[in-house]
């Protein structure tokens, strides 16, 4: 993909891009329309002939606007400020207006991509992998955060629960009516891998995450990463499954929770596009993000290192193969593409 031509905003009403140029040409056929001068050797006047070197396609993004969806990785009131520079950057990069849409859950994001009402979205590895299996999403970018392309999932115990590992957690659950808080059902680090690790430890998870959890050895509670932590912190849950990035956002984490399981090596969350987009539109979006300035990560105030910064500070082009560990975990739990039905 190194030869992708950087997408430049058109000066017309609708942005157009040559398909040959977008798909990695060598630059000699850069997707433009060329004009050649030819001379009649018989002495007649010079004439101009216009040769169209490629097929041009309008980038209208399905409905004349570029819709970017965000998933509930953090509290929604923060998402608007965090992603404001991304929205503004996309708005300036294309000849259609960009709109930021805040989704209530991961499933809503994938459903919107599949339906063509969303063009591009940030979401979790689990929901993205299932979205690919269901033909509702395509993974195009991976995000980098906290200096790494990988992160971890955590299972934590409340401070007043005397449990230090999963074996002790299993015994605790067998002898107590307990609640386990999770992030969204489609969160890799806040649901999929915690459940995967519980199952591997011999803890009865029933048919979670697809069911309501009545057949599990505990009562599940689903919300968001910060919501799961707050539920634990407020004494409404005995245990929680959350992403490894959440403790870094909590100054008092050690006072309220004890880590009893870490699952390392998870690929950091992707950015996905709608399969309904044309190849040219997908390419243009990838190019826009990979060539974006650092300031799109600094939040609404435009200052690095403040509360409205995005958790990630870079992207790279990728595909579904990067997320094979997530797919393997989903297969282990018997979760398939019909999860979205």
C-alpha positions as CSV (number, residue, x, y, z in Angstrom):
1,X,0.0,0.0,0.0
2,X,3.0,2.3,0.0
3,X,2.1,3.7,-3.4
4,X,-1.3,4.9,-2.4
5,X,-1.9,8.5,-3.8
6,X,-2.7,11.0,-1.1
7,X,-6.3,12.2,-1.4
8,X,-6.6,15.9,-2.0
9,X,-9.8,17.8,-1.7
10,X,-11.4,18.7,-5.0
11,X,-12.4,22.2,-5.9
12,X,-15.7,21.1,-7.3
13,X,-19.1,20.4,-5.7
14,X,-18.4,16.7,-5.3
15,X,-15.0,15.2,-4.7
16,X,-13.7,12.9,-7.4
17,X,-10.8,10.6,-7.5
18,X,-9.3,8.4,-10.2
19,X,-9.7,4.7,-9.3
20,X,-6.3,3.8,-10.9
21,X,-4.5,6.3,-8.8
22,X,-6.3,5.3,-5.6
23,X,-5.4,1.6,-6.0
24,X,-1.6,2.2,-6.0
25,X,-0.5,3.2,-9.4
26,X,3.1,4.2,-10.1
27,X,2.3,7.9,-10.6
28,X,2.4,7.9,-14.3
29,X,-1.3,7.3,-14.4
30,X,-2.3,9.4,-11.4
31,X,-6.0,9.3,-11.9
32,X,-6.3,12.7,-13.7
33,X,-7.7,13.6,-17.1
34,X,-4.8,14.6,-19.4
35,X,-4.9,16.9,-22.5
36,X,-2.5,16.1,-25.3
37,X,-1.6,18.4,-28.2
38,X,-1.3,16.7,-31.6
39,X,0.0,18.2,-34.8
40,X,-1.4,17.4,-38.3
41,X,1.7,16.7,-40.5
42,X,-0.2,17.8,-43.5
43,X,0.0,21.3,-42.3
44,X,-3.5,21.7,-40.8
45,X,-4.1,23.6,-37.6
46,X,-3.0,22.0,-34.3
47,X,-6.0,20.4,-32.6
48,X,-6.5,19.2,-29.0
49,X,-7.8,15.8,-28.1
50,X,-8.8,14.9,-24.5
51,X,-7.9,11.4,-23.3
52,X,-9.5,10.1,-20.2
53,X,-6.8,7.9,-18.6
54,X,-9.0,6.6,-15.8
55,X,-12.6,6.2,-14.7
56,X,-13.5,8.9,-12.1
57,X,-16.0,8.3,-9.3
58,X,-17.8,10.7,-7.1
59,X,-17.0,10.4,-3.4
60,X,-20.4,11.2,-2.0
61,X,-20.2,8.6,0.8
62,X,-23.6,7.0,0.2
63,X,-25.8,9.9,1.1
64,X,-23.9,13.1,0.4
65,X,-22.3,13.3,3.8
66,X,-19.5,11.6,5.7
67,X,-20.8,10.0,8.8
68,X,-18.3,9.0,11.5
69,X,-19.6,6.9,14.4
70,X,-18.0,6.5,17.8
71,X,-18.4,3.7,20.2
72,X,-19.0,4.0,24.0
73,X,-15.4,3.3,25.1
74,X,-15.7,6.3,27.5
75,X,-18.5,8.4,28.8
76,X,-20.4,9.9,25.8
77,X,-20.2,13.5,27.2
78,X,-16.4,13.3,26.6
79,X,-16.6,11.7,23.2
80,X,-17.9,14.9,21.5
81,X,-15.0,17.0,22.7
82,X,-12.4,14.3,22.1
83,X,-13.4,13.7,18.5
84,X,-14.2,17.3,17.5
85,X,-10.9,17.8,15.7
86,X,-11.4,14.5,13.8
87,X,-14.8,15.7,12.6
88,X,-13.4,19.1,11.6
89,X,-10.4,17.4,9.8
90,X,-12.7,15.1,7.8
91,X,-15.0,18.1,7.0
92,X,-12.1,20.0,5.5
93,X,-10.6,17.0,3.7
94,X,-13.7,16.1,1.6
95,X,-16.3,18.0,-0.4
96,X,-19.1,16.6,1.6
97,X,-20.0,17.6,5.2
98,X,-18.7,15.4,8.0
99,X,-21.0,14.4,10.9
100,X,-20.0,12.9,14.2
101,X,-22.5,10.4,15.6
102,X,-22.3,9.0,19.1
103,X,-23.6,5.4,19.4
104,X,-25.2,3.9,22.5
105,X,-23.4,0.6,22.1
106,X,-21.0,-1.3,19.8
107,X,-23.7,-3.2,18.1
108,X,-25.4,0.0,16.9
109,X,-22.1,1.1,15.3
110,X,-21.8,-2.2,13.3
111,X,-25.4,-2.2,12.3
112,X,-25.1,1.4,11.0
113,X,-22.1,0.4,8.9
114,X,-23.9,-2.6,7.5
115,X,-26.9,-0.5,6.6
116,X,-24.9,2.2,5.0
117,X,-26.0,4.9,7.4
118,X,-22.5,5.2,8.7
119,X,-19.4,5.4,6.6
120,X,-16.5,5.0,9.0
121,X,-16.3,4.3,12.7
122,X,-14.1,3.6,15.6
123,X,-15.0,0.5,17.6
124,X,-13.6,-2.3,19.6
125,X,-11.7,-5.4,18.3
126,X,-14.5,-7.8,19.2
127,X,-17.3,-5.9,17.5
128,X,-15.1,-5.2,14.5
129,X,-14.2,-8.9,14.1
130,X,-17.8,-9.9,14.4
131,X,-18.8,-7.1,12.0
132,X,-16.4,-8.6,9.4
133,X,-17.9,-12.1,9.9
134,X,-21.3,-10.7,9.4
135,X,-20.3,-8.7,6.3
136,X,-21.3,-5.5,8.0
137,X,-17.8,-3.9,8.4
138,X,-14.3,-3.9,7.0
139,X,-11.2,-3.3,9.2
140,X,-8.9,-0.8,7.6
141,X,-6.8,0.8,10.4
142,X,-5.4,-0.1,13.7
143,X,-4.9,2.6,16.4
144,X,-1.8,3.1,18.6
145,X,-2.2,4.3,22.2
146,X,0.1,4.6,25.3
147,X,3.1,3.8,23.1
148,X,1.9,0.4,21.9
149,X,-0.2,-1.3,19.2
150,X,-1.3,-3.8,21.9
151,X,-3.1,-3.6,25.2
152,X,-4.6,-5.9,27.9
153,X,-7.8,-7.0,29.5
154,X,-8.3,-7.1,33.3
155,X,-10.4,-9.0,35.7
156,X,-10.5,-7.1,39.0
157,X,-12.0,-7.7,42.4
158,X,-13.6,-5.1,44.7
159,X,-11.3,-3.9,47.5
160,X,-13.5,-5.6,50.2
161,X,-13.5,-8.9,48.3
162,X,-10.7,-11.2,49.6
163,X,-9.8,-12.7,46.3
164,X,-6.4,-12.6,44.5
165,X,-6.7,-15.0,41.5
166,X,-9.3,-16.7,39.3
167,X,-9.3,-20.0,41.4
168,X,-10.2,-18.0,44.5
169,X,-12.8,-16.1,42.4
170,X,-14.4,-19.5,41.4
171,X,-14.7,-20.5,45.0
172,X,-16.1,-17.1,46.0
173,X,-18.8,-17.4,43.2
174,X,-19.8,-20.9,44.3
175,X,-20.5,-19.6,47.8
176,X,-21.9,-16.1,47.3
177,X,-24.5,-14.3,45.2
178,X,-22.1,-12.1,43.3
179,X,-22.3,-9.5,40.6
180,X,-19.6,-9.2,37.9
181,X,-19.6,-5.8,36.0
182,X,-18.5,-5.7,32.4
183,X,-18.2,-3.1,29.7
184,X,-20.3,-3.4,26.5
185,X,-21.2,-7.0,25.4
186,X,-19.1,-6.4,22.3
187,X,-16.0,-5.1,24.1
188,X,-13.0,-7.3,23.6
189,X,-11.1,-6.2,26.7
190,X,-14.2,-5.4,28.8
191,X,-16.3,-8.5,28.1
192,X,-15.0,-11.1,25.6
193,X,-11.6,-11.8,27.1
194,X,-12.8,-11.5,30.8
195,X,-15.4,-14.1,30.0
196,X,-12.9,-16.2,28.0
197,X,-10.5,-16.2,31.0
198,X,-13.3,-17.0,33.5
199,X,-14.4,-20.0,31.3
200,X,-10.8,-21.2,31.1
201,X,-10.6,-21.1,34.9
202,X,-13.6,-23.3,35.2
203,X,-16.1,-20.6,36.2
204,X,-19.6,-21.2,34.8
205,X,-20.4,-18.3,32.5
206,X,-23.5,-20.0,31.1
207,X,-24.3,-18.8,27.6
208,X,-22.8,-15.3,28.1
209,X,-22.3,-12.9,26.5
210,X,-25.3,-13.7,24.2
211,X,-27.8,-14.5,27.0
212,X,-29.0,-12.5,29.9
213,X,-26.8,-14.5,32.2
214,X,-29.4,-16.3,34.2
215,X,-27.5,-19.6,33.6
216,X,-24.2,-18.2,34.9
217,X,-22.8,-18.6,38.4
218,X,-23.0,-14.9,38.9
219,X,-25.2,-11.9,37.9
220,X,-23.7,-9.9,35.0
221,X,-24.0,-6.2,34.7
222,X,-23.1,-4.5,31.3
223,X,-22.3,-0.9,30.7
224,X,-19.0,0.7,29.6
225,X,-15.4,0.4,30.8
226,X,-15.7,3.4,33.1
227,X,-19.2,2.3,34.0
228,X,-18.1,-1.1,35.1
229,X,-15.3,0.4,37.2
230,X,-17.7,2.8,38.8
231,X,-20.1,0.0,39.5
232,X,-17.3,-1.9,41.3
233,X,-16.1,1.2,43.1
234,X,-19.6,2.1,44.4
235,X,-20.1,-1.4,45.9
236,X,-22.6,-2.6,43.3
237,X,-20.3,-5.3,42.0
238,X,-17.9,-7.8,43.4
239,X,-15.8,-8.2,40.3
240,X,-15.4,-6.4,37.0
241,X,-13.9,-7.0,33.5
242,X,-12.4,-3.9,32.0
243,X,-9.8,-2.8,29.5
244,X,-6.2,-2.3,30.8
245,X,-6.4,1.4,29.8
246,X,-9.1,2.2,32.4
247,X,-6.9,2.1,35.6
248,X,-4.7,4.8,34.1
249,X,-7.7,7.1,34.0
250,X,-8.5,6.5,37.7
251,X,-6.2,8.2,40.3
252,X,-7.7,6.0,43.1
253,X,-7.8,2.7,41.3
254,X,-5.7,0.8,43.9
255,X,-8.0,1.9,46.7
256,X,-11.0,0.3,45.1
257,X,-9.8,-2.7,43.1
258,X,-7.4,-5.6,43.0
259,X,-6.2,-7.0,39.7
260,X,-6.6,-10.8,39.7
261,X,-6.1,-11.6,36.0
262,X,-4.3,-9.8,33.2
263,X,-4.6,-10.9,29.5
264,X,-1.9,-9.3,27.5
265,X,-1.2,-9.0,23.8
266,X,-4.6,-7.8,22.6
267,X,-4.5,-5.9,19.3
268,X,-5.5,-2.3,19.9
269,X,-8.9,-1.2,18.6
270,X,-9.4,-0.6,14.9
271,X,-11.1,1.9,12.7
272,X,-13.6,0.3,10.3
273,X,-15.5,1.3,7.2
274,X,-18.8,0.4,5.7
275,X,-18.7,-2.4,3.1
276,X,-21.2,-0.4,1.1
277,X,-18.5,2.2,0.2
278,X,-16.7,2.1,-3.1
279,X,-13.0,1.1,-3.2
280,X,-12.1,4.7,-4.0
281,X,-14.0,6.0,-0.9
282,X,-12.4,3.4,1.3
283,X,-8.9,4.3,0.0
284,X,-9.6,8.0,0.4
285,X,-10.6,7.6,4.1
286,X,-7.5,5.4,4.8
287,X,-5.2,8.0,3.2
288,X,-6.9,10.8,5.1
289,X,-6.2,9.2,8.4
290,X,-2.7,8.0,7.7
291,X,-1.7,11.5,6.6
292,X,-3.5,13.4,9.3
293,X,-1.7,15.9,11.5
294,X,-1.1,15.1,15.1
295,X,-3.4,17.8,16.3
296,X,-6.5,15.7,15.5
297,X,-5.7,13.7,18.6
298,X,-5.5,16.7,21.0
299,X,-9.2,17.2,21.5
300,X,-11.4,20.2,21.3
301,X,-9.0,22.5,23.1
302,X,-6.2,21.7,20.7
303,X,-3.6,21.2,23.4
304,X,-1.6,18.0,23.9
305,X,-1.7,16.4,27.4
306,X,-5.1,17.7,28.5
307,X,-8.3,15.9,29.6
308,X,-9.9,15.9,26.1
309,X,-7.1,14.2,24.3
310,X,-8.0,11.0,22.4
311,X,-6.6,7.8,24.0
312,X,-4.8,7.0,20.7
313,X,-2.2,9.1,18.9
314,X,-1.6,7.3,15.6
315,X,-2.9,4.8,13.1
316,X,-1.6,2.3,10.6
317,X,-3.2,0.4,7.8
318,X,-4.3,-3.2,8.7
319,X,-6.9,-5.8,8.1
320,X,-8.8,-8.5,9.9
321,X,-5.8,-10.8,10.2
322,X,-4.4,-8.6,12.9
323,X,-7.5,-9.5,15.0
324,X,-7.2,-13.2,14.7
325,X,-6.7,-13.7,18.5
326,X,-10.0,-11.9,19.1
327,X,-11.7,-14.1,16.5
328,X,-10.2,-17.2,18.2
329,X,-11.6,-16.1,21.6
330,X,-15.0,-15.5,20.1
331,X,-15.0,-18.9,18.5
332,X,-14.1,-20.5,21.8
333,X,-17.2,-18.9,23.4
334,X,-19.3,-20.0,20.4
335,X,-20.0,-16.5,19.2
336,X,-20.8,-16.1,15.5
337,X,-22.0,-13.5,13.0
338,X,-25.6,-14.2,14.1
339,X,-24.8,-12.3,17.3
340,X,-26.1,-9.2,15.5
341,X,-29.5,-10.7,14.6
